């Protein structure tokens, strides 16, 4: 009869804990609106990914809402602006980043460009979270993504690109295209449809599709955000599992520290009511990652 070594018992315990905790825990995305107007967040889950409890809702100025996200979720989040509901038909539409569902809930529909996008893949390769803020589909409002805990980098586009948007890319409110307010900034791909701007056709590889004078406008204003399809090296970030705060119109004090430090200005609004819960959940997720790391070290040693 074989005896069980202490090392083997420890291994079984660690595997049992890791499997149970990983399958049970979810992340929390806290959406915060620091804009001086209402934003209607939209959420689209990736193909084969469990949908969230909501796909769209109204978020008044100064409000925040935590959303539970299942393990291994992937998808994108954006903010719709200048939305209204037709009093006759009941159809709901937005001037920017509309999802075309005709309702507040997007129900599986994505954002119509131009739209600032926050993109996530949780528990991806190596157990890491992958996240970015993308302007590939254009820009409609500032957005900041801040991981909670650890030493993970924040990313986003905190400047108002509508003010510096080239005239040929502007989306202007109202019937007149002259003298109106710029409410969004299109990508060059959407504006012109040229393959060199869309990274398509003969420009469909990283070697043939590079930055352009238009993508550089976005990159100069928002160095950490995707400015074109192959802008990976400076725009994709990873974290060993975390909860995330997604802020629309982050405060200037928060944007100055978007280099990866803890951003108190962006996080203090949303965690007042549920800070203890989020902190506890974050610690558990990191404990899981630590258990996995110890397991790998044990394998290498033995």
ZADO-1210 file (C-alpha; in nm, 4 decimals, padded with zeros to 6 digits):
<atoms>
<atom x="00.0000" y="00.0000" z="00.0000" code="UNK" pos="1"/>
<atom x="00.1433" y="00.3375" z="-00.1027" code="UNK" pos="2"/>
<atom x="00.1848" y="00.6111" z="00.1553" code="UNK" pos="3"/>
<atom x="00.1001" y="00.9725" z="00.0789" code="UNK" pos="4"/>
<atom x="00.3911" y="01.2140" z="00.1090" code="UNK" pos="5"/>
<atom x="00.3480" y="01.5559" z="00.2755" code="UNK" pos="6"/>
<atom x="00.4388" y="01.7181" z="-00.0575" code="UNK" pos="7"/>
<atom x="00.1670" y="01.5252" z="-00.2402" code="UNK" pos="8"/>
<atom x="-00.0907" y="01.6126" z="00.0260" code="UNK" pos="9"/>
<atom x="00.0031" y="01.9798" z="-00.0026" code="UNK" pos="10"/>
<atom x="-00.0285" y="01.9586" z="-00.3808" code="UNK" pos="11"/>
<atom x="-00.3783" y="01.8068" z="-00.3595" code="UNK" pos="12"/>
<atom x="-00.4844" y="02.0736" z="-00.1094" code="UNK" pos="13"/>
<atom x="-00.3558" y="02.3556" z="-00.3276" code="UNK" pos="14"/>
<atom x="-00.5169" y="02.2159" z="-00.6417" code="UNK" pos="15"/>
<atom x="-00.8485" y="02.1689" z="-00.4623" code="UNK" pos="16"/>
<atom x="-00.8412" y="02.5228" z="-00.3256" code="UNK" pos="17"/>
<atom x="-00.7409" y="02.6753" z="-00.6580" code="UNK" pos="18"/>
<atom x="-01.0056" y="02.4889" z="-00.8579" code="UNK" pos="19"/>
<atom x="-01.2847" y="02.5658" z="-00.6115" code="UNK" pos="20"/>
<atom x="-01.1961" y="02.9331" z="-00.5725" code="UNK" pos="21"/>
<atom x="-01.1347" y="03.0011" z="-00.9409" code="UNK" pos="22"/>
<atom x="-01.4634" y="02.8522" z="-01.0494" code="UNK" pos="23"/>
<atom x="-01.6567" y="03.0402" z="-00.7797" code="UNK" pos="24"/>
<atom x="-01.5067" y="03.3888" z="-00.7875" code="UNK" pos="25"/>
<atom x="-01.5910" y="03.6670" z="-01.0271" code="UNK" pos="26"/>
<atom x="-01.4417" y="04.0085" z="-01.0827" code="UNK" pos="27"/>
<atom x="-01.6177" y="04.3378" z="-01.0173" code="UNK" pos="28"/>
<atom x="-01.6232" y="04.6178" z="-01.2725" code="UNK" pos="29"/>
<atom x="-01.7300" y="04.9443" z="-01.1105" code="UNK" pos="30"/>
<atom x="-01.8479" y="05.1972" z="-01.3674" code="UNK" pos="31"/>
<atom x="-01.8152" y="05.5587" z="-01.2567" code="UNK" pos="32"/>
<atom x="-01.9568" y="05.8664" z="-01.4289" code="UNK" pos="33"/>
<atom x="-01.7615" y="06.1842" z="-01.3578" code="UNK" pos="34"/>
<atom x="-01.8990" y="06.3595" z="-01.6674" code="UNK" pos="35"/>
<atom x="-02.1261" y="06.6605" z="-01.6069" code="UNK" pos="36"/>
<atom x="-02.3999" y="06.4759" z="-01.7970" code="UNK" pos="37"/>
<atom x="-02.5659" y="06.1332" z="-01.8018" code="UNK" pos="38"/>
<atom x="-02.3800" y="05.8494" z="-01.9750" code="UNK" pos="39"/>
<atom x="-02.5493" y="05.5280" z="-02.0885" code="UNK" pos="40"/>
<atom x="-02.2848" y="05.2498" z="-02.0638" code="UNK" pos="41"/>
<atom x="-02.3107" y="04.9654" z="-02.3136" code="UNK" pos="42"/>
<atom x="-02.1642" y="04.6167" z="-02.2568" code="UNK" pos="43"/>
<atom x="-02.0970" y="04.3513" z="-02.5197" code="UNK" pos="44"/>
<atom x="-01.9759" y="04.0036" z="-02.4213" code="UNK" pos="45"/>
<atom x="-01.7421" y="03.8206" z="-02.6578" code="UNK" pos="46"/>
<atom x="-01.8486" y="03.5158" z="-02.8584" code="UNK" pos="47"/>
<atom x="-01.8822" y="03.2108" z="-02.6368" code="UNK" pos="48"/>
<atom x="-01.8605" y="03.4259" z="-02.3233" code="UNK" pos="49"/>
<atom x="-02.1274" y="03.4292" z="-02.0557" code="UNK" pos="50"/>
<atom x="-02.3309" y="03.7526" z="-02.0851" code="UNK" pos="51"/>
<atom x="-02.3471" y="03.9898" z="-01.7910" code="UNK" pos="52"/>
<atom x="-02.6590" y="04.0720" z="-01.5914" code="UNK" pos="53"/>
<atom x="-02.6966" y="04.3967" z="-01.7855" code="UNK" pos="54"/>
<atom x="-02.5985" y="04.5118" z="-02.1338" code="UNK" pos="55"/>
<atom x="-02.6877" y="04.8777" z="-02.0932" code="UNK" pos="56"/>
<atom x="-02.8172" y="05.1267" z="-01.8376" code="UNK" pos="57"/>
<atom x="-02.8285" y="05.4965" z="-01.7486" code="UNK" pos="58"/>
<atom x="-02.5549" y="05.6349" z="-01.5222" code="UNK" pos="59"/>
<atom x="-02.6238" y="05.9854" z="-01.3965" code="UNK" pos="60"/>
<atom x="-02.3464" y="06.2361" z="-01.3342" code="UNK" pos="61"/>
<atom x="-02.1622" y="06.1495" z="-01.0118" code="UNK" pos="62"/>
<atom x="-02.3096" y="05.7983" z="-00.9872" code="UNK" pos="63"/>
<atom x="-02.1361" y="05.4607" z="-00.9933" code="UNK" pos="64"/>
<atom x="-02.2530" y="05.1028" z="-01.0346" code="UNK" pos="65"/>
<atom x="-02.0677" y="04.7754" z="-00.9634" code="UNK" pos="66"/>
<atom x="-02.1220" y="04.4935" z="-01.2135" code="UNK" pos="67"/>
<atom x="-02.0260" y="04.1337" z="-01.1370" code="UNK" pos="68"/>
<atom x="-01.8212" y="03.9727" z="-01.4154" code="UNK" pos="69"/>
<atom x="-01.7787" y="03.5928" z="-01.4406" code="UNK" pos="70"/>
<atom x="-01.4355" y="03.4256" z="-01.4588" code="UNK" pos="71"/>
<atom x="-01.2740" y="03.4154" z="-01.8040" code="UNK" pos="72"/>
<atom x="-01.5105" y="03.6823" z="-01.9365" code="UNK" pos="73"/>
<atom x="-01.4144" y="03.8796" z="-02.2457" code="UNK" pos="74"/>
<atom x="-01.5898" y="04.1752" z="-02.3985" code="UNK" pos="75"/>
<atom x="-01.6026" y="04.5511" z="-02.4321" code="UNK" pos="76"/>
<atom x="-01.7566" y="04.8442" z="-02.2489" code="UNK" pos="77"/>
<atom x="-01.8319" y="05.1920" z="-02.3809" code="UNK" pos="78"/>
<atom x="-02.0332" y="05.5020" z="-02.2957" code="UNK" pos="79"/>
<atom x="-02.3249" y="05.6330" z="-02.5026" code="UNK" pos="80"/>
<atom x="-02.4030" y="06.0038" z="-02.4929" code="UNK" pos="81"/>
<atom x="-02.6849" y="06.2429" z="-02.5894" code="UNK" pos="82"/>
<atom x="-02.9476" y="05.9710" z="-02.5662" code="UNK" pos="83"/>
<atom x="-03.3249" y="06.0095" z="-02.5767" code="UNK" pos="84"/>
<atom x="-03.6433" y="05.8086" z="-02.6192" code="UNK" pos="85"/>
<atom x="-03.8979" y="05.8938" z="-02.8857" code="UNK" pos="86"/>
<atom x="-04.2247" y="05.9857" z="-02.7150" code="UNK" pos="87"/>
<atom x="-04.4299" y="05.8361" z="-02.9990" code="UNK" pos="88"/>
<atom x="-04.2472" y="05.5159" z="-03.0920" code="UNK" pos="89"/>
<atom x="-04.0638" y="05.4558" z="-02.7660" code="UNK" pos="90"/>
<atom x="-03.7424" y="05.3966" z="-02.9604" code="UNK" pos="91"/>
<atom x="-03.4254" y="05.4745" z="-02.7658" code="UNK" pos="92"/>
<atom x="-03.1333" y="05.6279" z="-02.9596" code="UNK" pos="93"/>
<atom x="-02.8024" y="05.7983" z="-02.8821" code="UNK" pos="94"/>
<atom x="-02.6108" y="06.0603" z="-03.0791" code="UNK" pos="95"/>
<atom x="-02.2770" y="05.8843" z="-03.0095" code="UNK" pos="96"/>
<atom x="-02.1833" y="05.5165" z="-02.9631" code="UNK" pos="97"/>
<atom x="-02.5431" y="05.3995" z="-03.0126" code="UNK" pos="98"/>
<atom x="-02.5810" y="05.0209" z="-03.0192" code="UNK" pos="99"/>
<atom x="-02.8841" y="05.0274" z="-03.2489" code="UNK" pos="100"/>
<atom x="-03.1027" y="04.8089" z="-03.0263" code="UNK" pos="101"/>
<atom x="-03.3710" y="05.0754" z="-02.9921" code="UNK" pos="102"/>
<atom x="-03.3609" y="05.0262" z="-02.6140" code="UNK" pos="103"/>
<atom x="-03.1432" y="05.1130" z="-02.3160" code="UNK" pos="104"/>
<atom x="-03.0213" y="04.7509" z="-02.3046" code="UNK" pos="105"/>
<atom x="-02.7930" y="04.6750" z="-02.5996" code="UNK" pos="106"/>
<atom x="-02.8859" y="04.3039" z="-02.5922" code="UNK" pos="107"/>
<atom x="-02.5862" y="04.1705" z="-02.7834" code="UNK" pos="108"/>
<atom x="-02.5304" y="04.4684" z="-03.0134" code="UNK" pos="109"/>
<atom x="-02.2015" y="04.6587" z="-03.0249" code="UNK" pos="110"/>
<atom x="-02.1248" y="05.0288" z="-03.0404" code="UNK" pos="111"/>
<atom x="-02.1713" y="05.2166" z="-03.3665" code="UNK" pos="112"/>
<atom x="-01.8460" y="05.4106" z="-03.4314" code="UNK" pos="113"/>
<atom x="-01.7081" y="05.6434" z="-03.3272" code="UNK" pos="114"/>
<atom x="-01.6784" y="05.5101" z="-02.9739" code="UNK" pos="115"/>
<atom x="-01.4128" y="05.4936" z="-02.7042" code="UNK" pos="116"/>
<atom x="-01.3894" y="05.1246" z="-02.6046" code="UNK" pos="117"/>
<atom x="-01.2576" y="04.9478" z="-02.2939" code="UNK" pos="118"/>
<atom x="-01.1717" y="04.5876" z="-02.3880" code="UNK" pos="119"/>
<atom x="-01.1096" y="04.2966" z="-02.1490" code="UNK" pos="120"/>
<atom x="-01.0102" y="03.9309" z="-02.1507" code="UNK" pos="121"/>
<atom x="-01.0064" y="03.7928" z="-01.7953" code="UNK" pos="122"/>
<atom x="-00.8021" y="03.4887" z="-01.6930" code="UNK" pos="123"/>
<atom x="-00.6433" y="03.4649" z="-02.0364" code="UNK" pos="124"/>
<atom x="-00.3017" y="03.3270" z="-02.1289" code="UNK" pos="125"/>
<atom x="-00.0983" y="03.2452" z="-01.8203" code="UNK" pos="126"/>
<atom x="-00.3981" y="03.3216" z="-01.5976" code="UNK" pos="127"/>
<atom x="-00.3548" y="03.6949" z="-01.6640" code="UNK" pos="128"/>
<atom x="-00.6159" y="03.9591" z="-01.7366" code="UNK" pos="129"/>
<atom x="-00.5622" y="04.1489" z="-02.0622" code="UNK" pos="130"/>
<atom x="-00.7161" y="04.4936" z="-02.1012" code="UNK" pos="131"/>
<atom x="-00.6902" y="04.8061" z="-02.3137" code="UNK" pos="132"/>
<atom x="-00.8691" y="05.1240" z="-02.4159" code="UNK" pos="133"/>
<atom x="-00.9131" y="05.1488" z="-02.7909" code="UNK" pos="134"/>
<atom x="-00.9641" y="05.4440" z="-03.0238" code="UNK" pos="135"/>
<atom x="-00.9459" y="05.2224" z="-03.3337" code="UNK" pos="136"/>
<atom x="-01.3204" y="05.2801" z="-03.3798" code="UNK" pos="137"/>
<atom x="-01.2860" y="05.6508" z="-03.3034" code="UNK" pos="138"/>
<atom x="-01.3513" y="05.8528" z="-02.9882" code="UNK" pos="139"/>
<atom x="-01.6581" y="05.9940" z="-02.8176" code="UNK" pos="140"/>
<atom x="-01.5650" y="06.0583" z="-02.4525" code="UNK" pos="141"/>
<atom x="-01.2722" y="06.0245" z="-02.2087" code="UNK" pos="142"/>
<atom x="-01.2346" y="05.6902" z="-02.0312" code="UNK" pos="143"/>
<atom x="-00.9931" y="05.5489" z="-01.7733" code="UNK" pos="144"/>
<atom x="-00.9452" y="05.1858" z="-01.6615" code="UNK" pos="145"/>
<atom x="-00.7869" y="05.1380" z="-01.3178" code="UNK" pos="146"/>
<atom x="-00.7053" y="04.7896" z="-01.1787" code="UNK" pos="147"/>
<atom x="-00.7625" y="04.7670" z="-00.8048" code="UNK" pos="148"/>
<atom x="-00.4693" y="04.6411" z="-00.6001" code="UNK" pos="149"/>
<atom x="-00.1335" y="04.4988" z="-00.6970" code="UNK" pos="150"/>
<atom x="00.1063" y="04.6929" z="-00.9153" code="UNK" pos="151"/>
<atom x="-00.0904" y="04.6908" z="-01.2410" code="UNK" pos="152"/>
<atom x="-00.0949" y="04.9784" z="-01.4862" code="UNK" pos="153"/>
<atom x="-00.3891" y="05.2032" z="-01.5556" code="UNK" pos="154"/>
<atom x="-00.4772" y="05.2904" z="-01.9116" code="UNK" pos="155"/>
<atom x="-00.7180" y="05.5108" z="-02.0961" code="UNK" pos="156"/>
<atom x="-00.7774" y="05.8286" z="-02.2881" code="UNK" pos="157"/>
<atom x="-00.8351" y="06.1144" z="-02.0479" code="UNK" pos="158"/>
<atom x="-00.8065" y="06.4118" z="-02.2827" code="UNK" pos="159"/>
<atom x="-01.0960" y="06.5659" z="-02.4741" code="UNK" pos="160"/>
<atom x="-01.0181" y="06.4640" z="-02.8314" code="UNK" pos="161"/>
<atom x="-01.3360" y="06.6292" z="-02.9533" code="UNK" pos="162"/>
<atom x="-01.1629" y="06.9630" z="-02.9038" code="UNK" pos="163"/>
<atom x="-00.8576" y="06.8694" z="-03.1121" code="UNK" pos="164"/>
<atom x="-01.0302" y="06.6441" z="-03.3670" code="UNK" pos="165"/>
<atom x="-00.9320" y="06.7197" z="-03.7298" code="UNK" pos="166"/>
<atom x="-01.2232" y="06.8855" z="-03.9110" code="UNK" pos="167"/>
<atom x="-01.2561" y="06.6003" z="-04.1611" code="UNK" pos="168"/>
<atom x="-01.3080" y="06.3518" z="-03.8752" code="UNK" pos="169"/>
<atom x="-01.5532" y="06.5517" z="-03.6637" code="UNK" pos="170"/>
<atom x="-01.9049" y="06.4364" z="-03.5838" code="UNK" pos="171"/>
<atom x="-02.1033" y="06.7531" z="-03.5241" code="UNK" pos="172"/>
<atom x="-02.4307" y="06.7769" z="-03.3337" code="UNK" pos="173"/>
<atom x="-02.7398" y="06.9311" z="-03.4928" code="UNK" pos="174"/>
<atom x="-02.8549" y="06.9492" z="-03.8507" code="UNK" pos="175"/>
<atom x="-02.5822" y="07.1888" z="-03.9588" code="UNK" pos="176"/>
<atom x="-02.2277" y="07.0619" z="-04.0074" code="UNK" pos="177"/>
<atom x="-02.0793" y="07.4089" z="-03.9676" code="UNK" pos="178"/>
<atom x="-02.0481" y="07.5798" z="-03.6340" code="UNK" pos="179"/>
<atom x="-02.2009" y="07.2919" z="-03.4372" code="UNK" pos="180"/>
<atom x="-02.0438" y="07.1227" z="-03.1390" code="UNK" pos="181"/>
<atom x="-01.8122" y="06.8295" z="-03.2043" code="UNK" pos="182"/>
<atom x="-01.9557" y="06.5350" z="-03.0099" code="UNK" pos="183"/>
<atom x="-01.7268" y="06.2586" z="-03.1426" code="UNK" pos="184"/>
<atom x="-01.4152" y="06.2057" z="-03.3532" code="UNK" pos="185"/>
<atom x="-01.4195" y="05.9407" z="-03.6270" code="UNK" pos="186"/>
<atom x="-01.1312" y="05.7137" z="-03.7146" code="UNK" pos="187"/>
<atom x="-00.9700" y="05.7703" z="-04.0534" code="UNK" pos="188"/>
<atom x="-01.0865" y="05.4216" z="-04.1507" code="UNK" pos="189"/>
<atom x="-01.4508" y="05.5123" z="-04.0934" code="UNK" pos="190"/>
<atom x="-01.4131" y="05.8560" z="-04.2534" code="UNK" pos="191"/>
<atom x="-01.2321" y="05.7515" z="-04.5724" code="UNK" pos="192"/>
<atom x="-01.2564" y="05.3711" z="-04.5979" code="UNK" pos="193"/>
<atom x="-00.8996" y="05.3530" z="-04.7284" code="UNK" pos="194"/>
<atom x="-00.7288" y="05.0137" z="-04.6623" code="UNK" pos="195"/>
<atom x="-00.4139" y="05.1891" z="-04.5388" code="UNK" pos="196"/>
<atom x="-00.6212" y="05.3435" z="-04.2586" code="UNK" pos="197"/>
<atom x="-00.8255" y="05.0272" z="-04.1956" code="UNK" pos="198"/>
<atom x="-00.5311" y="04.7823" z="-04.1915" code="UNK" pos="199"/>
<atom x="-00.7110" y="04.5745" z="-04.4530" code="UNK" pos="200"/>
<atom x="-00.6355" y="04.4354" z="-04.7991" code="UNK" pos="201"/>
<atom x="-00.2697" y="04.4917" z="-04.8825" code="UNK" pos="202"/>
<atom x="-00.2251" y="04.6552" z="-04.5402" code="UNK" pos="203"/>
<atom x="-00.3594" y="04.3662" z="-04.3311" code="UNK" pos="204"/>
<atom x="-00.0361" y="04.2790" z="-04.1453" code="UNK" pos="205"/>
<atom x="00.1718" y="04.4552" z="-03.8799" code="UNK" pos="206"/>
<atom x="00.4527" y="04.4956" z="-04.1354" code="UNK" pos="207"/>
<atom x="00.2343" y="04.6766" z="-04.3894" code="UNK" pos="208"/>
<atom x="00.0023" y="04.8741" z="-04.1612" code="UNK" pos="209"/>
<atom x="00.1656" y="05.1400" z="-03.9481" code="UNK" pos="210"/>
<atom x="00.0634" y="05.4656" z="-03.7812" code="UNK" pos="211"/>
<atom x="-00.0742" y="05.7444" z="-03.9992" code="UNK" pos="212"/>
<atom x="-00.1042" y="06.1189" z="-03.9541" code="UNK" pos="213"/>
<atom x="-00.4568" y="06.0630" z="-03.8210" code="UNK" pos="214"/>
<atom x="-00.3787" y="05.7800" z="-03.5794" code="UNK" pos="215"/>
<atom x="-00.0883" y="05.9910" z="-03.4541" code="UNK" pos="216"/>
<atom x="-00.3339" y="06.2629" z="-03.3505" code="UNK" pos="217"/>
<atom x="-00.5016" y="06.0067" z="-03.1233" code="UNK" pos="218"/>
<atom x="-00.1694" y="05.8652" z="-03.0009" code="UNK" pos="219"/>
<atom x="-00.0251" y="06.2044" z="-02.9119" code="UNK" pos="220"/>
<atom x="-00.3330" y="06.2879" z="-02.7066" code="UNK" pos="221"/>
<atom x="-00.3673" y="05.9421" z="-02.5484" code="UNK" pos="222"/>
<atom x="-00.0309" y="05.7574" z="-02.5516" code="UNK" pos="223"/>
<atom x="-00.1627" y="05.4466" z="-02.3743" code="UNK" pos="224"/>
<atom x="-00.4699" y="05.3902" z="-02.5908" code="UNK" pos="225"/>
<atom x="-00.4874" y="05.1916" z="-02.9152" code="UNK" pos="226"/>
<atom x="-00.4685" y="05.4360" z="-03.2058" code="UNK" pos="227"/>
<atom x="-00.4730" y="05.1820" z="-03.4916" code="UNK" pos="228"/>
<atom x="-00.5202" y="04.8059" z="-03.5271" code="UNK" pos="229"/>
<atom x="-00.1570" y="04.6980" z="-03.4695" code="UNK" pos="230"/>
<atom x="-00.0731" y="04.9457" z="-03.1948" code="UNK" pos="231"/>
<atom x="-00.0151" y="04.6581" z="-02.9495" code="UNK" pos="232"/>
<atom x="00.3206" y="04.7202" z="-02.7826" code="UNK" pos="233"/>
<atom x="00.2241" y="05.0397" z="-02.6016" code="UNK" pos="234"/>
<atom x="-00.1478" y="04.9736" z="-02.5613" code="UNK" pos="235"/>
<atom x="-00.2159" y="04.6222" z="-02.4221" code="UNK" pos="236"/>
<atom x="-00.1822" y="04.5716" z="-02.0466" code="UNK" pos="237"/>
<atom x="-00.1924" y="04.2675" z="-01.8199" code="UNK" pos="238"/>
<atom x="-00.2712" y="04.2074" z="-01.4546" code="UNK" pos="239"/>
<atom x="-00.2694" y="03.8962" z="-01.2365" code="UNK" pos="240"/>
<atom x="-00.6471" y="03.9081" z="-01.1821" code="UNK" pos="241"/>
<atom x="-00.8066" y="04.2179" z="-01.0358" code="UNK" pos="242"/>
<atom x="-01.1227" y="04.4190" z="-01.0019" code="UNK" pos="243"/>
<atom x="-01.1477" y="04.7242" z="-01.2265" code="UNK" pos="244"/>
<atom x="-01.2830" y="05.0771" z="-01.2068" code="UNK" pos="245"/>
<atom x="-01.3932" y="05.2173" z="-01.5433" code="UNK" pos="246"/>
<atom x="-01.4393" y="05.5933" z="-01.5226" code="UNK" pos="247"/>
<atom x="-01.6051" y="05.8141" z="-01.7806" code="UNK" pos="248"/>
<atom x="-01.4582" y="06.1686" z="-01.7809" code="UNK" pos="249"/>
<atom x="-01.1910" y="06.1016" z="-01.5154" code="UNK" pos="250"/>
<atom x="-01.0831" y="06.3984" z="-01.3061" code="UNK" pos="251"/>
<atom x="-00.7648" y="06.5863" z="-01.4018" code="UNK" pos="252"/>
<atom x="-00.5946" y="06.4764" z="-01.0801" code="UNK" pos="253"/>
<atom x="-00.6636" y="06.1137" z="-01.1699" code="UNK" pos="254"/>
<atom x="-00.5498" y="06.1477" z="-01.5302" code="UNK" pos="255"/>
<atom x="-00.2096" y="06.2835" z="-01.4315" code="UNK" pos="256"/>
<atom x="-00.1332" y="05.9528" z="-01.2593" code="UNK" pos="257"/>
<atom x="-00.2438" y="05.7214" z="-01.5387" code="UNK" pos="258"/>
<atom x="00.1045" y="05.5718" z="-01.5480" code="UNK" pos="259"/>
<atom x="00.0196" y="05.2698" z="-01.3356" code="UNK" pos="260"/>
<atom x="00.0167" y="05.4123" z="-00.9852" code="UNK" pos="261"/>
<atom x="-00.2841" y="05.3823" z="-00.7566" code="UNK" pos="262"/>
<atom x="-00.5274" y="05.6470" z="-00.8752" code="UNK" pos="263"/>
<atom x="-00.7158" y="05.7681" z="-00.5725" code="UNK" pos="264"/>
<atom x="-00.9170" y="06.0275" z="-00.7594" code="UNK" pos="265"/>
<atom x="-01.0727" y="05.7701" z="-00.9899" code="UNK" pos="266"/>
<atom x="-01.1336" y="05.5029" z="-00.7310" code="UNK" pos="267"/>
<atom x="-01.2646" y="05.6890" z="-00.4290" code="UNK" pos="268"/>
<atom x="-01.6056" y="05.7613" z="-00.5781" code="UNK" pos="269"/>
<atom x="-01.7140" y="05.4080" z="-00.6478" code="UNK" pos="270"/>
<atom x="-01.5829" y="05.2146" z="-00.3507" code="UNK" pos="271"/>
<atom x="-01.7296" y="05.4126" z="-00.0615" code="UNK" pos="272"/>
<atom x="-02.0350" y="05.1907" z="-00.0293" code="UNK" pos="273"/>
<atom x="-01.8765" y="04.8539" z="-00.1051" code="UNK" pos="274"/>
<atom x="-01.5049" y="04.9000" z="-00.0471" code="UNK" pos="275"/>
<atom x="-01.4737" y="04.6156" z="00.2029" code="UNK" pos="276"/>
<atom x="-01.6404" y="04.3679" z="-00.0322" code="UNK" pos="277"/>
<atom x="-01.4214" y="04.4606" z="-00.3294" code="UNK" pos="278"/>
<atom x="-01.1022" y="04.4518" z="-00.1253" code="UNK" pos="279"/>
<atom x="-01.1861" y="04.1072" z="00.0088" code="UNK" pos="280"/>
<atom x="-01.2663" y="03.9704" z="-00.3340" code="UNK" pos="281"/>
<atom x="-00.9490" y="04.1153" z="-00.4801" code="UNK" pos="282"/>
<atom x="-00.7390" y="03.9508" z="-00.2086" code="UNK" pos="283"/>
<atom x="-00.8950" y="03.6120" z="-00.2829" code="UNK" pos="284"/>
<atom x="-00.8239" y="03.6422" z="-00.6545" code="UNK" pos="285"/>
<atom x="-00.4610" y="03.7241" z="-00.5850" code="UNK" pos="286"/>
<atom x="-00.4358" y="03.4369" z="-00.3400" code="UNK" pos="287"/>
<atom x="-00.5472" y="03.2068" z="-00.6219" code="UNK" pos="288"/>
<atom x="-00.2726" y="03.3430" z="-00.8465" code="UNK" pos="289"/>
<atom x="-00.0189" y="03.2957" z="-00.5657" code="UNK" pos="290"/>
<atom x="-00.1294" y="02.9338" z="-00.5211" code="UNK" pos="291"/>
<atom x="-00.0811" y="02.8708" z="-00.8919" code="UNK" pos="292"/>
<atom x="00.2647" y="03.0259" z="-00.8786" code="UNK" pos="293"/>
<atom x="00.3657" y="02.8099" z="-00.5796" code="UNK" pos="294"/>
<atom x="00.2376" y="02.5042" z="-00.7626" code="UNK" pos="295"/>
<atom x="00.4552" y="02.5798" z="-01.0663" code="UNK" pos="296"/>
<atom x="00.7604" y="02.6368" z="-00.8456" code="UNK" pos="297"/>
<atom x="00.6964" y="02.3059" z="-00.6699" code="UNK" pos="298"/>
<atom x="00.6776" y="02.1251" z="-01.0045" code="UNK" pos="299"/>
<atom x="01.0065" y="02.2741" z="-01.1204" code="UNK" pos="300"/>
<atom x="01.1772" y="02.1831" z="-00.7933" code="UNK" pos="301"/>
<atom x="01.0521" y="01.8230" z="-00.7803" code="UNK" pos="302"/>
</atoms>
